[in-house]
Amino acid sequence: MTETTNESDKLPTAVEAFVLHWGDLGGQWGVNRSVAQIQALLLLSERPLTAEDIADRLGMARSNVSNSLKELLNWKLVMRVPVLGDRRDHYVAETDMWQMASKVAQGRKQREIDPMVAALHAAMAHVDDPKISKTVRDRLHNMHDFVTTVDNWYNQMLHVPPAQIMRLIRLGSKVINLLKFVSRKDSSAEGES
């Protein structure tokens, strides 16, 4: 079978480079290279693409594209959209970077953090066992406090509008300086009492 590539289906050099690089990064994030490349292609596509379009443009097997799209749909990073006059499934990527980051964070939390929180809660139910040394008990308490604090913070951040979080992030070192200032004031107040 000879492969014919329609000149209009060829990716611009910058897009191709981005797709390849995003695919390489996917491996570092624990994501299959094909999944990451498809997401990158859809991120930069100006119109919805079918699985066939994706397979042709990326030179991937249709079955690989189909499995990768299922994974992206599960992560809610890609959506199926209807196209008038075409019965095939078309796909678009979530292009709002804040939404994309939030969905990835939520997915990772469910897969990685929540089981750790559950394991620590289960361990804490038995922390008073006399067979557990003070050192191990202290470590469990520290891990539990840390994970619970981060988990609570994450849940609070879900309700903060993205624009406010971005303003906070852009403040950068100014926030650290403010915290140092508040900490000094708190220390001074404790010394006076």
PECOR-V838759 format. One record per pair of residues at least 6 apart in sequence whose C-alpha atoms are under 6 Angstrom apart, sorted by the first residue. I is the first residue (numbers start at 1). J is the second residue. Records with the same first field share a line. If there is no record, write none. Layout:
I->J ; J
This chain:
19->37 ; 40 ; 41
23->33 ; 36 ; 37
26->33 ; 36
27->33
35->68
42->92 ; 93
43->93 ; 95
48->90 ; 91 ; 92
49->90 ; 91
50->89 ; 90
55->62
72->78
77->93 ; 94
78->92 ; 93 ; 94
79->91 ; 92
80->90 ; 91
81->90 ; 91
